[in-house]
Amino acid sequence: MSTSPVAPVVGDGRGRGGAPSAARTAMVTVDSRGVVVAWSREAENLLGYPRSEVLGRPAVSLLAGPFEADLPTSVHVRHRDGHRVACQLQLRPDRTSADHLRWSVALTTTEAWPPDGFDSTIVESLLRHSPVALVVCGPDLRLLRINHAAEALHTIPQQKAAAGRRLSEAWPGLLGERAEEALERALASGAPAAMEMRFPPPRDPRREHIFQASAFPLHDGQGRPVGAALAVVDVTDRRQAQECLSLLAEAGTRLGTSLDVLSTARELTEMAVPRLADSVCVDAVDAVLRGEEPALETVGSGLMLRRAASRSTRTMSSTAYPVGELTTVPATVPTPHNQCLADLRPRLISSLDPGAEWLAQDPVRSRRIIDEGIHSLMVVPLCVRGAVLGIVSFYRSALQPGPYRQEDLSLATELVDRTAVCLHHALRYTHERNATLVLQRSLCTHDVPTQSAVEIAYGYTPSDTTGAWFDVVPLSGARVALVIGEAQGHGLQAAAGMAQLRAALSALADLDLPPDEILARMNDLVVRRDLESQVAEEGCVLAGSSCLYLVYDPVLRQCTFARAGSPAPVVVLPDGAVQASDCPARPALGVGEEPFRKVDLELPEGALLALSTDGLLRAKDGDPRSGPAELARVLTRPGRSVAQGCRRITQALPPEEAAALLVIRTRALAPYQVATWDLPTDPAVVGTARALAEQQLALWDLTGTAFTTVLVISELITNAIRHARGPVRLRLIRDRTLTCEVSDGSSSAPHLRHARTVDEGGRGLFIVAQLTQRWGVRYGNDGKTIWAEQALTADSGD
C-alpha cells in the first residue's frame, strides 16, 4: 500500500437535509498520489460536498485533524458545513486499471444518532422551559410528568406530590374531569382530542381566562400506546383580540342604520351587553335631543342629560334612571362623569369603592351600584369634532369578576366614537326632517274654509320621503274645488316641490277652467319647470308628481274631476252603495303625452267622497289594490260626521309615508236659494231684469243690496246683449254671498277697461269691480258666464 496520505471520507448520518439517519457507508476512489479521482453519490449525500469541489483535490485536505504516519482505522473528517465526523476506514486496491494503482476507500460512520441521552435531554428541557402547560400520563391515566407551566395553571400540585395520581384527583373539579375525559378519548381513538376551558388562573384570580387544551396519545418505537399527554395554551389575549375585531366589524354594519337618535343609542347597548359590559347606559344632552345644536366647547357640572338607552344582563334589574328621565351631573365633588365631560377624555375605574365620596352625590346611582355588585366601570364621552352629545357608562358587576383594563377602555372608546359619528348624522337628519315636516304642515291648509257645498274633513301625515298635499279652493256660484296631490323628492326638495305645485294650482283655479284643462296647464308648467331646473342644475324635479282636481257644484249636484297619476276618488252613495268613479288612467305630471280626460258624476245630496294619495293606499300590506277596497269598506260604515269617517280611515289604513286624505259629504242648495231667468237679446229687457231681481231680493229679505245688485245686473246684461250672441240667462244665488251670474253663447273674453274722462263707455266692468267683492268669468260648453259676488252683512236686509 502506498505511503501517500489518504484522507478518509466520513458521513455524520444526517443525509442531505441534515435529518437524523442510521450509519451509512460511502465509497471514494483515490490514486497513488492521494488525489480524489472518483466521488460517489453516497459520499456527496453524507458529506455535503458536490463532485465538482472534490475531484482533483488531495484527500488529506478533508481531514479534521493532523494525519498520523501510520494509516489509522478511525479518523475524523470535516463536513462541508464545518462539523467533525468520526468514521471507520477500510482500503482495498482497485484492479480496474492495470496502468495506475488506485485505492477504493470505504467510509462508515461510527457515531450513533441521536447520541446517548439525547431523548431524555430534550424531554427534560421541554418540560422545564416550555411556556405551554404539559401533562404526561401513563396508559392508566396516572400522572407521570408535569411541567412548571402546568403546576401554575390551576390547582395542580407539584411534580412529586402529583406523581401517580389521576388527573381528576390532582386537579379536582369539573375542569379536571373534562381533561381526563379528553385523555381517555385520545387513548381510545388514537387521535388528538381538543377542548376549551375557562377559569381564572392563580396568577390572575379576578379574571376568567380562556385555555385551549389538546389531548393526544403517546407511542413507543413499535407504535404501541404507552400513555397520553395534555397540552394547554392560554389563548385569552388572542381570543379577546378576535372578539374586539368582531365587535368593531359588527359596529360598522349595525350602528346608525336607522338615522334615529334613540335607535342608534339602543344599538350600542345591544352590542356592548354582555360582550363588553354587564350594563350600559347612554345619556344624551337634553338640549341636543330637543333639536338644538350641540355645544362646541367642553361642558362640566350641572349639565342636563336625558337617558337615551339602557341595557343590563339582569332581566329583573331596576334601572337607576329609566329611558327618557332627566339626570344632572353632580357639581360639588369631582366625579368620573363631570371630569369626562370637562376634558372629553375617557375615565377607567378598575376597582370601584362603593363608599366613594362622589357616589354620595347621586344616591340613586350608588344604590344600584351596591345592589348589583358593580366593581369596575368606564365612562366615555360622546363627542364628535368637539361637539358634546352626551356620555356613555359601562359597568361590570359580579357576573364578570375581572376588572376593566386599558384594552377594554380602548375598545369602548372606539365603539363610542363610532356611535358619536352616527348620532351626529342622526341628529342632523332629525333636524332637517323636523324642518321638512314643519314646512310641509305649514304649506298645507289647516283651517279649511267652511263651504255650503260640502262638509269637509281631512287627514294629513307629513314625511320626508314625499310631499303629499291638499287644498280646498272656493269657486264662483257656491262651487268648490278639491285638490290632492303628491310631489316627488325627499326632504326639503319634496317640500319645495309641493309648495310650487300648490301655488301653481291655486293660481290656475282662479281661472275657473274645467279640471282637464287645469291639469293640462299644470303638466305644461311641470315640463317647463323641470327644463329650467336642468339648465340651472337645481335638484328639485317635479316630473312624476301626482294630482287630482275635483269640482263640485251644489246647484246642479254635479261632480267633475280629472286626475294625473292619483287614485280615483271613492264614492259612496247615501244608501251605502259604492259608485264607480274611475276615469281613464293618465300618467303623472310631466310624464307621457296622453290628453287629460274629465269625468262628470251626478251625486245625490249626502253622498260621501274620499280623495287620497298613494301613500295612504299603499299602507295596507304593501298591496296598492287593497287600499281602495278598504277605503270603500270604511266609508260604508255608518257615522255621524265626515270627521269620524276620516279618523276611521286613518286608523284602518295607517300610512307609512307621506299621505293626504280628504273626506267630503255633498250638500245641495235648496230651490228657493236659486233664481234663474232666460232673457231675450233685446235692450229693453234690461228693465225687466232689474224688476225681477228686485222682487227676488225682496223675497230673500235682501233689500239692502237691491241698489248694488240692480246696477250690477244692468251692466252685465247690457254687455251681454251688446257684445255677445245667443240667449242670455240671469241667475241669482243666495248662499254665504249673493252671486249674480249672466250667461251668453259667446266665448269672447271680457276685460276691464279704464275709461278716460271724455269717454262715453268702458266703465261697466270697472263699476262692477268696485261695487262687488269679486268678479270673474268662466267658460262652459255653450259659452261663458260672467259672475259677481257681494258679501252679505247685517245691513243686507235694510
Order of alpha helices (4+ residues) and beta strands (2+ residues): beta-beta-alpha-alpha-beta-beta-beta-alpha-beta-beta-alpha-alpha-alpha-alpha-beta-beta-beta-alpha-alpha-beta-alpha-beta-beta-alpha-beta-alpha-beta-beta-alpha-beta-beta-beta-alpha-alpha-beta-beta-beta-beta-beta-beta-alpha-alpha-alpha-beta-beta-alpha-alpha-beta-beta-alpha-beta-beta
